[in-house]
Amino acid sequence: MYDMKVYVRKDRQSPAQHVTATHMTVTKLTRKKEGCGYKLYKDSLLSSPELFVDLAKKQIFCCDSVRPNRRARHRT
C-alpha cells in the first residue's frame, strides 16, 4: 500500500466538473507517482475508462476489471 484516503460522504463533491469525485480522489492519491511507470491495482468501484486513459497519459498503468458500459457521472 502506498497511500490511502478514508471515505467521508462530504468528499463526494468533485472540484472539476469533467471528472467524478472518485476519479479526482484516485488522481490525488497517485499524483506523486506520475511519470514513473507504476502499475496500480485497485477495486472496480473506482474504475472508469476515462480514469484509465487519464492515468495512462501520466504513465500510471491500471489493472482492474473495467465495465465498458459504465458511464462517468458528469456534473453540470
mmCIF file of the N, C-alpha and C atoms, coordinates in Angstrom:
data_MODEL
# 
_entry.id   MODEL 
# 
loop_
_atom_site.group_PDB 
_atom_site.id 
_atom_site.type_symbol 
_atom_site.label_atom_id 
_atom_site.label_alt_id 
_atom_site.label_comp_id 
_atom_site.label_asym_id 
_atom_site.label_entity_id 
_atom_site.label_seq_id 
_atom_site.pdbx_PDB_ins_code 
_atom_site.Cartn_x 
_atom_site.Cartn_y 
_atom_site.Cartn_z 
_atom_site.occupancy 
_atom_site.B_iso_or_equiv 
_atom_site.pdbx_formal_charge 
_atom_site.auth_seq_id 
_atom_site.auth_comp_id 
_atom_site.auth_asym_id 
_atom_site.auth_atom_id 
_atom_site.pdbx_PDB_model_num 
ATOM 1   N N  . MET A 1 1  ? 0.845   -1.163 0.000   1.00 0.00 ? 1  MET A N  1 
ATOM 2   C CA . MET A 1 1  ? 0.000   0.000  0.000   1.00 0.00 ? 1  MET A CA 1 
ATOM 3   C C  . MET A 1 1  ? 0.897   1.235  0.000   1.00 0.00 ? 1  MET A C  1 
ATOM 4   N N  . TYR A 1 2  ? 0.581   2.150  -0.870  1.00 0.00 ? 2  TYR A N  1 
ATOM 5   C CA . TYR A 1 2  ? 1.329   3.398  -0.955  1.00 0.00 ? 2  TYR A CA 1 
ATOM 6   C C  . TYR A 1 2  ? 0.647   4.517  -0.178  1.00 0.00 ? 2  TYR A C  1 
ATOM 7   N N  . ASP A 1 3  ? -0.635  4.659  -0.365  1.00 0.00 ? 3  ASP A N  1 
ATOM 8   C CA . ASP A 1 3  ? -1.372  5.749  0.266   1.00 0.00 ? 3  ASP A CA 1 
ATOM 9   C C  . ASP A 1 3  ? -2.828  5.334  0.398   1.00 0.00 ? 3  ASP A C  1 
ATOM 10  N N  . MET A 1 4  ? -3.554  6.045  1.217   1.00 0.00 ? 4  MET A N  1 
ATOM 11  C CA . MET A 1 4  ? -4.974  5.747  1.373   1.00 0.00 ? 4  MET A CA 1 
ATOM 12  C C  . MET A 1 4  ? -5.726  7.012  1.768   1.00 0.00 ? 4  MET A C  1 
ATOM 13  N N  . LYS A 1 5  ? -7.017  6.970  1.560   1.00 0.00 ? 5  LYS A N  1 
ATOM 14  C CA . LYS A 1 5  ? -7.882  8.073  1.951   1.00 0.00 ? 5  LYS A CA 1 
ATOM 15  C C  . LYS A 1 5  ? -9.157  7.464  2.496   1.00 0.00 ? 5  LYS A C  1 
ATOM 16  N N  . VAL A 1 6  ? -9.546  7.872  3.665   1.00 0.00 ? 6  VAL A N  1 
ATOM 17  C CA . VAL A 1 6  ? -10.763 7.367  4.291   1.00 0.00 ? 6  VAL A CA 1 
ATOM 18  C C  . VAL A 1 6  ? -11.954 8.047  3.636   1.00 0.00 ? 6  VAL A C  1 
ATOM 19  N N  . TYR A 1 7  ? -12.948 7.260  3.257   1.00 0.00 ? 7  TYR A N  1 
ATOM 20  C CA . TYR A 1 7  ? -14.138 7.796  2.611   1.00 0.00 ? 7  TYR A CA 1 
ATOM 21  C C  . TYR A 1 7  ? -14.960 8.585  3.615   1.00 0.00 ? 7  TYR A C  1 
ATOM 22  N N  . VAL A 1 8  ? -15.275 9.806  3.272   1.00 0.00 ? 8  VAL A N  1 
ATOM 23  C CA . VAL A 1 8  ? -16.159 10.655 4.052   1.00 0.00 ? 8  VAL A CA 1 
ATOM 24  C C  . VAL A 1 8  ? -17.198 11.192 3.081   1.00 0.00 ? 8  VAL A C  1 
ATOM 25  N N  . ARG A 1 9  ? -18.438 11.044 3.404   1.00 0.00 ? 9  ARG A N  1 
ATOM 26  C CA . ARG A 1 9  ? -19.518 11.395 2.477   1.00 0.00 ? 9  ARG A CA 1 
ATOM 27  C C  . ARG A 1 9  ? -19.379 12.802 1.909   1.00 0.00 ? 9  ARG A C  1 
ATOM 28  N N  . LYS A 1 10 ? -18.926 13.759 2.691   1.00 0.00 ? 10 LYS A N  1 
ATOM 29  C CA . LYS A 1 10 ? -18.803 15.129 2.201   1.00 0.00 ? 10 LYS A CA 1 
ATOM 30  C C  . LYS A 1 10 ? -17.753 15.260 1.095   1.00 0.00 ? 10 LYS A C  1 
ATOM 31  N N  . ASP A 1 11 ? -16.860 14.263 0.947   1.00 0.00 ? 11 ASP A N  1 
ATOM 32  C CA . ASP A 1 11 ? -15.838 14.303 -0.094  1.00 0.00 ? 11 ASP A CA 1 
ATOM 33  C C  . ASP A 1 11 ? -16.396 14.013 -1.485  1.00 0.00 ? 11 ASP A C  1 
ATOM 34  N N  . ARG A 1 12 ? -17.653 13.721 -1.589  1.00 0.00 ? 12 ARG A N  1 
ATOM 35  C CA . ARG A 1 12 ? -18.230 13.368 -2.883  1.00 0.00 ? 12 ARG A CA 1 
ATOM 36  C C  . ARG A 1 12 ? -18.298 14.554 -3.838  1.00 0.00 ? 12 ARG A C  1 
ATOM 37  N N  . GLN A 1 13 ? -18.069 15.748 -3.360  1.00 0.00 ? 13 GLN A N  1 
ATOM 38  C CA . GLN A 1 13 ? -18.071 16.914 -4.237  1.00 0.00 ? 13 GLN A CA 1 
ATOM 39  C C  . GLN A 1 13 ? -16.794 16.908 -5.060  1.00 0.00 ? 13 GLN A C  1 
ATOM 40  N N  . SER A 1 14 ? -16.937 16.955 -6.350  1.00 0.00 ? 14 SER A N  1 
ATOM 41  C CA . SER A 1 14 ? -15.789 16.978 -7.251  1.00 0.00 ? 14 SER A CA 1 
ATOM 42  C C  . SER A 1 14 ? -15.467 18.417 -7.626  1.00 0.00 ? 14 SER A C  1 
ATOM 43  N N  . PRO A 1 15 ? -14.232 18.843 -7.423  1.00 0.00 ? 15 PRO A N  1 
ATOM 44  C CA . PRO A 1 15 ? -13.883 20.226 -7.750  1.00 0.00 ? 15 PRO A CA 1 
ATOM 45  C C  . PRO A 1 15 ? -13.869 20.502 -9.250  1.00 0.00 ? 15 PRO A C  1 
ATOM 46  N N  . ALA A 1 16 ? -13.650 19.487 -10.061 1.00 0.00 ? 16 ALA A N  1 
ATOM 47  C CA . ALA A 1 16 ? -13.648 19.666 -11.513 1.00 0.00 ? 16 ALA A CA 1 
ATOM 48  C C  . ALA A 1 16 ? -14.934 19.082 -12.073 1.00 0.00 ? 16 ALA A C  1 
ATOM 49  N N  . GLN A 1 17 ? -15.571 19.789 -12.959 1.00 0.00 ? 17 GLN A N  1 
ATOM 50  C CA . GLN A 1 17 ? -16.857 19.336 -13.469 1.00 0.00 ? 17 GLN A CA 1 
ATOM 51  C C  . GLN A 1 17 ? -16.748 18.188 -14.463 1.00 0.00 ? 17 GLN A C  1 
ATOM 52  N N  . HIS A 1 18 ? -15.584 18.003 -15.097 1.00 0.00 ? 18 HIS A N  1 
ATOM 53  C CA . HIS A 1 18 ? -15.467 16.976 -16.125 1.00 0.00 ? 18 HIS A CA 1 
ATOM 54  C C  . HIS A 1 18 ? -15.059 15.607 -15.583 1.00 0.00 ? 18 HIS A C  1 
ATOM 55  N N  . VAL A 1 19 ? -14.833 15.472 -14.274 1.00 0.00 ? 19 VAL A N  1 
ATOM 56  C CA . VAL A 1 19 ? -14.476 14.179 -13.685 1.00 0.00 ? 19 VAL A CA 1 
ATOM 57  C C  . VAL A 1 19 ? -15.351 13.907 -12.468 1.00 0.00 ? 19 VAL A C  1 
ATOM 58  N N  . THR A 1 20 ? -15.437 12.636 -12.107 1.00 0.00 ? 20 THR A N  1 
ATOM 59  C CA . THR A 1 20 ? -16.207 12.249 -10.925 1.00 0.00 ? 20 THR A CA 1 
ATOM 60  C C  . THR A 1 20 ? -15.364 12.466 -9.673  1.00 0.00 ? 20 THR A C  1 
ATOM 61  N N  . ALA A 1 21 ? -16.018 12.400 -8.533  1.00 0.00 ? 21 ALA A N  1 
ATOM 62  C CA . ALA A 1 21 ? -15.312 12.540 -7.256  1.00 0.00 ? 21 ALA A CA 1 
ATOM 63  C C  . ALA A 1 21 ? -14.316 11.398 -7.062  1.00 0.00 ? 21 ALA A C  1 
ATOM 64  N N  . THR A 1 22 ? -14.680 10.174 -7.466  1.00 0.00 ? 22 THR A N  1 
ATOM 65  C CA . THR A 1 22 ? -13.744 9.056  -7.329  1.00 0.00 ? 22 THR A CA 1 
ATOM 66  C C  . THR A 1 22 ? -12.553 9.225  -8.257  1.00 0.00 ? 22 THR A C  1 
ATOM 67  N N  . HIS A 1 23 ? -12.780 9.716  -9.459  1.00 0.00 ? 23 HIS A N  1 
ATOM 68  C CA . HIS A 1 23 ? -11.694 9.993  -10.402 1.00 0.00 ? 23 HIS A CA 1 
ATOM 69  C C  . HIS A 1 23 ? -10.714 10.991 -9.780  1.00 0.00 ? 23 HIS A C  1 
ATOM 70  N N  . MET A 1 24 ? -11.241 12.043 -9.195  1.00 0.00 ? 24 MET A N  1 
ATOM 71  C CA . MET A 1 24 ? -10.404 13.065 -8.569  1.00 0.00 ? 24 MET A CA 1 
ATOM 72  C C  . MET A 1 24 ? -9.628  12.488 -7.386  1.00 0.00 ? 24 MET A C  1 
ATOM 73  N N  . THR A 1 25 ? -10.253 11.618 -6.604  1.00 0.00 ? 25 THR A N  1 
ATOM 74  C CA . THR A 1 25 ? -9.577  11.010 -5.463  1.00 0.00 ? 25 THR A CA 1 
ATOM 75  C C  . THR A 1 25 ? -8.397  10.163 -5.912  1.00 0.00 ? 25 THR A C  1 
ATOM 76  N N  . VAL A 1 26 ? -8.600  9.320  -6.921  1.00 0.00 ? 26 VAL A N  1 
ATOM 77  C CA . VAL A 1 26 ? -7.510  8.481  -7.432  1.00 0.00 ? 26 VAL A CA 1 
ATOM 78  C C  . VAL A 1 26 ? -6.396  9.362  -7.996  1.00 0.00 ? 26 VAL A C  1 
ATOM 79  N N  . THR A 1 27 ? -6.758  10.412 -8.701  1.00 0.00 ? 27 THR A N  1 
ATOM 80  C CA . THR A 1 27 ? -5.767  11.331 -9.261  1.00 0.00 ? 27 THR A CA 1 
ATOM 81  C C  . THR A 1 27 ? -4.926  11.963 -8.154  1.00 0.00 ? 27 THR A C  1 
ATOM 82  N N  . LYS A 1 28 ? -5.571  12.384 -7.078  1.00 0.00 ? 28 LYS A N  1 
ATOM 83  C CA . LYS A 1 28 ? -4.836  12.995 -5.964  1.00 0.00 ? 28 LYS A CA 1 
ATOM 84  C C  . LYS A 1 28 ? -3.910  11.991 -5.286  1.00 0.00 ? 28 LYS A C  1 
ATOM 85  N N  . LEU A 1 29 ? -4.388  10.753 -5.097  1.00 0.00 ? 29 LEU A N  1 
ATOM 86  C CA . LEU A 1 29 ? -3.585  9.739  -4.419  1.00 0.00 ? 29 LEU A CA 1 
ATOM 87  C C  . LEU A 1 29 ? -2.372  9.306  -5.247  1.00 0.00 ? 29 LEU A C  1 
ATOM 88  N N  . THR A 1 30 ? -2.441  9.423  -6.555  1.00 0.00 ? 30 THR A N  1 
ATOM 89  C CA . THR A 1 30 ? -1.347  8.966  -7.415  1.00 0.00 ? 30 THR A CA 1 
ATOM 90  C C  . THR A 1 30 ? -0.468  10.101 -7.929  1.00 0.00 ? 30 THR A C  1 
ATOM 91  N N  . ARG A 1 31 ? -0.732  11.306 -7.537  1.00 0.00 ? 31 ARG A N  1 
ATOM 92  C CA . ARG A 1 31 ? -0.032  12.477 -8.059  1.00 0.00 ? 31 ARG A CA 1 
ATOM 93  C C  . ARG A 1 31 ? 1.491   12.365 -7.973  1.00 0.00 ? 31 ARG A C  1 
ATOM 94  N N  . LYS A 1 32 ? 2.023   11.862 -6.865  1.00 0.00 ? 32 LYS A N  1 
ATOM 95  C CA . LYS A 1 32 ? 3.482   11.786 -6.680  1.00 0.00 ? 32 LYS A CA 1 
ATOM 96  C C  . LYS A 1 32 ? 4.130   10.665 -7.480  1.00 0.00 ? 32 LYS A C  1 
ATOM 97  N N  . LYS A 1 33 ? 3.350   9.815  -8.111  1.00 0.00 ? 33 LYS A N  1 
ATOM 98  C CA . LYS A 1 33 ? 3.886   8.684  -8.878  1.00 0.00 ? 33 LYS A CA 1 
ATOM 99  C C  . LYS A 1 33 ? 3.770   8.877  -10.385 1.00 0.00 ? 33 LYS A C  1 
ATOM 100 N N  . GLU A 1 34 ? 3.328   10.052 -10.811 1.00 0.00 ? 34 GLU A N  1 
ATOM 101 C CA . GLU A 1 34 ? 3.174   10.321 -12.243 1.00 0.00 ? 34 GLU A CA 1 
ATOM 102 C C  . GLU A 1 34 ? 4.529   10.257 -12.952 1.00 0.00 ? 34 GLU A C  1 
ATOM 103 N N  . GLY A 1 35 ? 4.531   9.654  -14.138 1.00 0.00 ? 35 GLY A N  1 
ATOM 104 C CA . GLY A 1 35 ? 5.734   9.588  -14.959 1.00 0.00 ? 35 GLY A CA 1 
ATOM 105 C C  . GLY A 1 35 ? 6.714   8.507  -14.568 1.00 0.00 ? 35 GLY A C  1 
ATOM 106 N N  . CYS A 1 36 ? 6.365   7.669  -13.603 1.00 0.00 ? 36 CYS A N  1 
ATOM 107 C CA . CYS A 1 36 ? 7.300   6.654  -13.113 1.00 0.00 ? 36 CYS A CA 1 
ATOM 108 C C  . CYS A 1 36 ? 7.026   5.256  -13.656 1.00 0.00 ? 36 CYS A C  1 
ATOM 109 N N  . GLY A 1 37 ? 5.922   5.066  -14.377 1.00 0.00 ? 37 GLY A N  1 
ATOM 110 C CA . GLY A 1 37 ? 5.607   3.754  -14.935 1.00 0.00 ? 37 GLY A CA 1 
ATOM 111 C C  . GLY A 1 37 ? 5.063   2.762  -13.923 1.00 0.00 ? 37 GLY A C  1 
ATOM 112 N N  . TYR A 1 38 ? 4.486   3.228  -12.847 1.00 0.00 ? 38 TYR A N  1 
ATOM 113 C CA . TYR A 1 38 ? 3.924   2.340  -11.834 1.00 0.00 ? 38 TYR A CA 1 
ATOM 114 C C  . TYR A 1 38 ? 2.665   1.653  -12.344 1.00 0.00 ? 38 TYR A C  1 
ATOM 115 N N  . LYS A 1 39 ? 2.348   0.517  -11.720 1.00 0.00 ? 39 LYS A N  1 
ATOM 116 C CA . LYS A 1 39 ? 1.114   -0.212 -12.005 1.00 0.00 ? 39 LYS A CA 1 
ATOM 117 C C  . LYS A 1 39 ? 0.209   -0.084 -10.785 1.00 0.00 ? 39 LYS A C  1 
ATOM 118 N N  . LEU A 1 40 ? -1.029  0.276  -11.032 1.00 0.00 ? 40 LEU A N  1 
ATOM 119 C CA . LEU A 1 40 ? -1.996  0.485  -9.963  1.00 0.00 ? 40 LEU A CA 1 
ATOM 120 C C  . LEU A 1 40 ? -3.020  -0.639 -9.987  1.00 0.00 ? 40 LEU A C  1 
ATOM 121 N N  . TYR A 1 41 ? -3.153  -1.345 -8.880  1.00 0.00 ? 41 TYR A N  1 
ATOM 122 C CA . TYR A 1 41 ? -4.156  -2.392 -8.729  1.00 0.00 ? 41 TYR A CA 1 
ATOM 123 C C  . TYR A 1 41 ? -5.217  -1.838 -7.792  1.00 0.00 ? 41 TYR A C  1 
ATOM 124 N N  . LYS A 1 42 ? -6.461  -1.843 -8.250  1.00 0.00 ? 42 LYS A N  1 
ATOM 125 C CA . LYS A 1 42 ? -7.494  -1.212 -7.451  1.00 0.00 ? 42 LYS A CA 1 
ATOM 126 C C  . LYS A 1 42 ? -8.830  -1.897 -7.627  1.00 0.00 ? 42 LYS A C  1 
ATOM 127 N N  . ASP A 1 43 ? -9.764  -1.471 -6.839  1.00 0.00 ? 43 ASP A N  1 
ATOM 128 C CA . ASP A 1 43 ? -11.112 -2.008 -6.838  1.00 0.00 ? 43 ASP A CA 1 
ATOM 129 C C  . ASP A 1 43 ? -11.890 -1.483 -8.043  1.00 0.00 ? 43 ASP A C  1 
ATOM 130 N N  . SER A 1 44 ? -12.760 -2.290 -8.594  1.00 0.00 ? 44 SER A N  1 
ATOM 131 C CA . SER A 1 44 ? -13.526 -1.872 -9.769  1.00 0.00 ? 44 SER A CA 1 
ATOM 132 C C  . SER A 1 44 ? -14.504 -0.737 -9.458  1.00 0.00 ? 44 SER A C  1 
ATOM 133 N N  . LEU A 1 45 ? -14.801 -0.513 -8.197  1.00 0.00 ? 45 LEU A N  1 
ATOM 134 C CA . LEU A 1 45 ? -15.679 0.590  -7.820  1.00 0.00 ? 45 LEU A CA 1 
ATOM 135 C C  . LEU A 1 45 ? -15.087 1.929  -8.270  1.00 0.00 ? 45 LEU A C  1 
ATOM 136 N N  . LEU A 1 46 ? -13.773 2.018  -8.301  1.00 0.00 ? 46 LEU A N  1 
ATOM 137 C CA . LEU A 1 46 ? -13.095 3.263  -8.663  1.00 0.00 ? 46 LEU A CA 1 
ATOM 138 C C  . LEU A 1 46 ? -12.768 3.354  -10.144 1.00 0.00 ? 46 LEU A C  1 
ATOM 139 N N  . SER A 1 47 ? -13.209 2.414  -10.934 1.00 0.00 ? 47 SER A N  1 
ATOM 140 C CA . SER A 1 47 ? -12.802 2.333  -12.334 1.00 0.00 ? 47 SER A CA 1 
ATOM 141 C C  . SER A 1 47 ? -13.767 3.007  -13.288 1.00 0.00 ? 47 SER A C  1 
ATOM 142 N N  . SER A 1 48 ? -13.175 3.540  -14.320 1.00 0.00 ? 48 SER A N  1 
ATOM 143 C CA . SER A 1 48 ? -13.929 4.021  -15.469 1.00 0.00 ? 48 SER A CA 1 
ATOM 144 C C  . SER A 1 48 ? -12.938 4.106  -16.617 1.00 0.00 ? 48 SER A C  1 
ATOM 145 N N  . PRO A 1 49 ? -13.403 3.946  -17.840 1.00 0.00 ? 49 PRO A N  1 
ATOM 146 C CA . PRO A 1 49 ? -12.482 4.066  -18.982 1.00 0.00 ? 49 PRO A CA 1 
ATOM 147 C C  . PRO A 1 49 ? -11.772 5.420  -18.998 1.00 0.00 ? 49 PRO A C  1 
ATOM 148 N N  . GLU A 1 50 ? -12.462 6.470  -18.601 1.00 0.00 ? 50 GLU A N  1 
ATOM 149 C CA . GLU A 1 50 ? -11.857 7.803  -18.589 1.00 0.00 ? 50 GLU A CA 1 
ATOM 150 C C  . GLU A 1 50 ? -10.699 7.885  -17.603 1.00 0.00 ? 50 GLU A C  1 
ATOM 151 N N  . LEU A 1 51 ? -10.849 7.260  -16.440 1.00 0.00 ? 51 LEU A N  1 
ATOM 152 C CA . LEU A 1 51 ? -9.783  7.260  -15.438 1.00 0.00 ? 51 LEU A CA 1 
ATOM 153 C C  . LEU A 1 51 ? -8.565  6.503  -15.951 1.00 0.00 ? 51 LEU A C  1 
ATOM 154 N N  . PHE A 1 52 ? -8.792  5.340  -16.582 1.00 0.00 ? 52 PHE A N  1 
ATOM 155 C CA . PHE A 1 52 ? -7.675  4.554  -17.105 1.00 0.00 ? 52 PHE A CA 1 
ATOM 156 C C  . PHE A 1 52 ? -6.895  5.344  -18.148 1.00 0.00 ? 52 PHE A C  1 
ATOM 157 N N  . VAL A 1 53 ? -7.590  6.032  -19.018 1.00 0.00 ? 53 VAL A N  1 
ATOM 158 C CA . VAL A 1 53 ? -6.929  6.835  -20.055 1.00 0.00 ? 53 VAL A CA 1 
ATOM 159 C C  . VAL A 1 53 ? -6.147  7.977  -19.413 1.00 0.00 ? 53 VAL A C  1 
ATOM 160 N N  . ASP A 1 54 ? -6.768  8.649  -18.460 1.00 0.00 ? 54 ASP A N  1 
ATOM 161 C CA . ASP A 1 54 ? -6.118  9.764  -17.780 1.00 0.00 ? 54 ASP A CA 1 
ATOM 162 C C  . ASP A 1 54 ? -4.832  9.309  -17.081 1.00 0.00 ? 54 ASP A C  1 
ATOM 163 N N  . LEU A 1 55 ? -4.892  8.191  -16.368 1.00 0.00 ? 55 LEU A N  1 
ATOM 164 C CA . LEU A 1 55 ? -3.704  7.694  -15.675 1.00 0.00 ? 55 LEU A CA 1 
ATOM 165 C C  . LEU A 1 55 ? -2.637  7.206  -16.654 1.00 0.00 ? 55 LEU A C  1 
ATOM 166 N N  . ALA A 1 56 ? -3.035  6.577  -17.742 1.00 0.00 ? 56 ALA A N  1 
ATOM 167 C CA . ALA A 1 56 ? -2.064  6.102  -18.733 1.00 0.00 ? 56 ALA A CA 1 
ATOM 168 C C  . ALA A 1 56 ? -1.290  7.269  -19.343 1.00 0.00 ? 56 ALA A C  1 
ATOM 169 N N  . LYS A 1 57 ? -1.949  8.397  -19.530 1.00 0.00 ? 57 LYS A N  1 
ATOM 170 C CA . LYS A 1 57 ? -1.256  9.592  -20.031 1.00 0.00 ? 57 LYS A CA 1 
ATOM 171 C C  . LYS A 1 57 ? -0.171  10.051 -19.069 1.00 0.00 ? 57 LYS A C  1 
ATOM 172 N N  . LYS A 1 58 ? -0.334  9.707  -17.792 1.00 0.00 ? 58 LYS A N  1 
ATOM 173 C CA . LYS A 1 58 ? 0.632   10.094 -16.758 1.00 0.00 ? 58 LYS A CA 1 
ATOM 174 C C  . LYS A 1 58 ? 1.597   8.953  -16.438 1.00 0.00 ? 58 LYS A C  1 
ATOM 175 N N  . GLN A 1 59 ? 1.597   7.921  -17.283 1.00 0.00 ? 59 GLN A N  1 
ATOM 176 C CA . GLN A 1 59 ? 2.426   6.727  -17.133 1.00 0.00 ? 59 GLN A CA 1 
ATOM 177 C C  . GLN A 1 59 ? 2.145   5.984  -15.830 1.00 0.00 ? 59 GLN A C  1 
ATOM 178 N N  . ILE A 1 60 ? 0.892   5.925  -15.459 1.00 0.00 ? 60 ILE A N  1 
ATOM 179 C CA . ILE A 1 60 ? 0.433   5.083  -14.362 1.00 0.00 ? 60 ILE A CA 1 
ATOM 180 C C  . ILE A 1 60 ? -0.541  4.098  -14.996 1.00 0.00 ? 60 ILE A C  1 
ATOM 181 N N  . PHE A 1 61 ? -0.198  2.826  -14.946 1.00 0.00 ? 61 PHE A N  1 
ATOM 182 C CA . PHE A 1 61 ? -0.979  1.812  -15.640 1.00 0.00 ? 61 PHE A CA 1 
ATOM 183 C C  . PHE A 1 61 ? -1.814  1.034  -14.633 1.00 0.00 ? 61 PHE A C  1 
ATOM 184 N N  . CYS A 1 62 ? -3.050  0.723  -15.006 1.00 0.00 ? 62 CYS A N  1 
ATOM 185 C CA . CYS A 1 62 ? -4.011  0.124  -14.085 1.00 0.00 ? 62 CYS A CA 1 
ATOM 186 C C  . CYS A 1 62 ? -4.308  -1.323 -14.420 1.00 0.00 ? 62 CYS A C  1 
ATOM 187 N N  . CYS A 1 63 ? -4.596  -2.067 -13.388 1.00 0.00 ? 63 CYS A N  1 
ATOM 188 C CA . CYS A 1 63 ? -5.068  -3.433 -13.539 1.00 0.00 ? 63 CYS A CA 1 
ATOM 189 C C  . CYS A 1 63 ? -6.353  -3.544 -12.734 1.00 0.00 ? 63 CYS A C  1 
ATOM 190 N N  . ASP A 1 64 ? -7.412  -3.898 -13.422 1.00 0.00 ? 64 ASP A N  1 
ATOM 191 C CA . ASP A 1 64 ? -8.714  -3.965 -12.789 1.00 0.00 ? 64 ASP A CA 1 
ATOM 192 C C  . ASP A 1 64 ? -9.710  -4.487 -13.808 1.00 0.00 ? 64 ASP A C  1 
ATOM 193 N N  . SER A 1 65 ? -10.872 -4.850 -13.341 1.00 0.00 ? 65 SER A N  1 
ATOM 194 C CA . SER A 1 65 ? -11.940 -5.187 -14.266 1.00 0.00 ? 65 SER A CA 1 
ATOM 195 C C  . SER A 1 65 ? -12.709 -3.893 -14.541 1.00 0.00 ? 65 SER A C  1 
ATOM 196 N N  . VAL A 1 66 ? -12.763 -3.527 -15.797 1.00 0.00 ? 66 VAL A N  1 
ATOM 197 C CA . VAL A 1 66 ? -13.454 -2.301 -16.189 1.00 0.00 ? 66 VAL A CA 1 
ATOM 198 C C  . VAL A 1 66 ? -14.771 -2.684 -16.816 1.00 0.00 ? 66 VAL A C  1 
ATOM 199 N N  . ARG A 1 67 ? -15.798 -1.997 -16.433 1.00 0.00 ? 67 ARG A N  1 
ATOM 200 C CA . ARG A 1 67 ? -17.099 -2.221 -17.041 1.00 0.00 ? 67 ARG A CA 1 
ATOM 201 C C  . ARG A 1 67 ? -17.249 -1.219 -18.182 1.00 0.00 ? 67 ARG A C  1 
ATOM 202 N N  . PRO A 1 68 ? -17.176 -1.671 -19.434 1.00 0.00 ? 68 PRO A N  1 
ATOM 203 C CA . PRO A 1 68 ? -17.227 -0.732 -20.560 1.00 0.00 ? 68 PRO A CA 1 
ATOM 204 C C  . PRO A 1 68 ? -18.534 0.038  -20.658 1.00 0.00 ? 68 PRO A C  1 
ATOM 205 N N  . ASN A 1 69 ? -19.595 -0.469 -20.051 1.00 0.00 ? 69 ASN A N  1 
ATOM 206 C CA . ASN A 1 69 ? -20.879 0.234  -20.106 1.00 0.00 ? 69 ASN A CA 1 
ATOM 207 C C  . ASN A 1 69 ? -21.034 1.242  -18.978 1.00 0.00 ? 69 ASN A C  1 
ATOM 208 N N  . ARG A 1 70 ? -20.025 1.354  -18.109 1.00 0.00 ? 70 ARG A N  1 
ATOM 209 C CA . ARG A 1 70 ? -20.108 2.329  -17.021 1.00 0.00 ? 70 ARG A CA 1 
ATOM 210 C C  . ARG A 1 70 ? -19.814 3.715  -17.574 1.00 0.00 ? 70 ARG A C  1 
ATOM 211 N N  . ARG A 1 71 ? -20.708 4.630  -17.281 1.00 0.00 ? 71 ARG A N  1 
ATOM 212 C CA . ARG A 1 71 ? -20.526 5.996  -17.745 1.00 0.00 ? 71 ARG A CA 1 
ATOM 213 C C  . ARG A 1 71 ? -20.093 6.876  -16.583 1.00 0.00 ? 71 ARG A C  1 
ATOM 214 N N  . ALA A 1 72 ? -19.218 7.793  -16.878 1.00 0.00 ? 72 ALA A N  1 
ATOM 215 C CA . ALA A 1 72 ? -18.819 8.760  -15.861 1.00 0.00 ? 72 ALA A CA 1 
ATOM 216 C C  . ALA A 1 72 ? -20.004 9.675  -15.576 1.00 0.00 ? 72 ALA A C  1 
ATOM 217 N N  . ARG A 1 73 ? -20.184 10.011 -14.337 1.00 0.00 ? 73 ARG A N  1 
ATOM 218 C CA . ARG A 1 73 ? -21.261 10.917 -13.963 1.00 0.00 ? 73 ARG A CA 1 
ATOM 219 C C  . ARG A 1 73 ? -20.730 12.327 -14.001 1.00 0.00 ? 73 ARG A C  1 
ATOM 220 N N  . HIS A 1 74 ? -21.032 13.030 -15.067 1.00 0.00 ? 74 HIS A N  1 
ATOM 221 C CA . HIS A 1 74 ? -20.560 14.402 -15.204 1.00 0.00 ? 74 HIS A CA 1 
ATOM 222 C C  . HIS A 1 74 ? -21.451 15.352 -14.433 1.00 0.00 ? 74 HIS A C  1 
ATOM 223 N N  . ARG A 1 75 ? -20.841 16.319 -13.831 1.00 0.00 ? 75 ARG A N  1 
ATOM 224 C CA . ARG A 1 75 ? -21.593 17.338 -13.092 1.00 0.00 ? 75 ARG A CA 1 
ATOM 225 C C  . ARG A 1 75 ? -21.847 18.499 -14.012 1.00 0.00 ? 75 ARG A C  1 
ATOM 226 N N  . THR A 1 76 ? -23.033 19.048 -13.917 1.00 0.00 ? 76 THR A N  1 
ATOM 227 C CA . THR A 1 76 ? -23.356 20.211 -14.750 1.00 0.00 ? 76 THR A CA 1 
ATOM 228 C C  . THR A 1 76 ? -23.660 21.412 -13.898 1.00 0.00 ? 76 THR A C  1 
# 
